[in-house]
Amino acid sequence: MMIGELQLLEYEFTIRCGFFFGILMLMQLWEAMAPCRHSSSPRVMRWFSNVGLLTLGTIVLRAIFPLASLGVAAIAKEQQWGIFYTLPLTHWQTVVLSVICLDFITYLNHVLFHALPALWRFHRVHHADLDFDVTTGLRFHPVEILLSMANRMIIILLLGTPIVAVLIFEIILNATSMFNHGNVRLPAPLERLLRLFVITPDMHRIHHSAITKETNSNFGFNIPWWDYIFGTYRRHPLAGHQEMVIGLVEHQQDLRVVQLHWMLVFPFLNHLSKTEEPVLRTR
């Protein structure tokens, strides 16, 4: 293993925190200066709960998977496990292909969390948010975080993903999740250009619509190409970005959705009603 990769393992947490807090602060500043929509629920409690959910998820993840994705990538390198170790590729070719492959797997993982009832129970915590801003990009149930990480670790072992590729991908994933959940406005020409290469807030906001057909679209987090290729892309919400309703239909008047303890128990409260069934099952 190269010295540089060992250093990545040693300083990985510091690197992640630096990018996370830097981008979070920039996005919140941008939202304050140029918001796209007005808030409809108590902002301070929402922010506290959404960030608190991420904090709990991170603690649980580190406790159950102490090696996490970078540790698994290190094991794959030491053992020379994975497809990429059998191919005549340069290191940076492998890095680029790894990032693209991991992004595709994330897209498929997102689709599955909508399609399977057991997974949708946890993912609907993310969709229950009545507003759409940078903290929505942090709002994932700890069980969903664990399952997503387990899936990613398996893929890393199968591919033989380099340590640096895993770190680059996860920093990009975290950054783009905060960006494309941002309550921000972009000039129309710039937004049309950007969505050719990255998921924009206008593109992903449609995915948080209370309308089933709109929720069942725009599954990407980083790269928009998968939605274009697999026919899950939707350009505009039916009601427009200002009038569209965010969240789950059955919880539009339910202010519990901003409470941290409710988010944690929500997947276990009751059976799914017809309007809360996985959106891919409605087609």
Summary of the structure (lengths in Angstrom):
residues: 283
radius of gyration: 18.8
end to end distance: 48.6
largest distance: 56.9
contacts: 890
relative contact order: 0.16
helix: 70%
strand: 1%
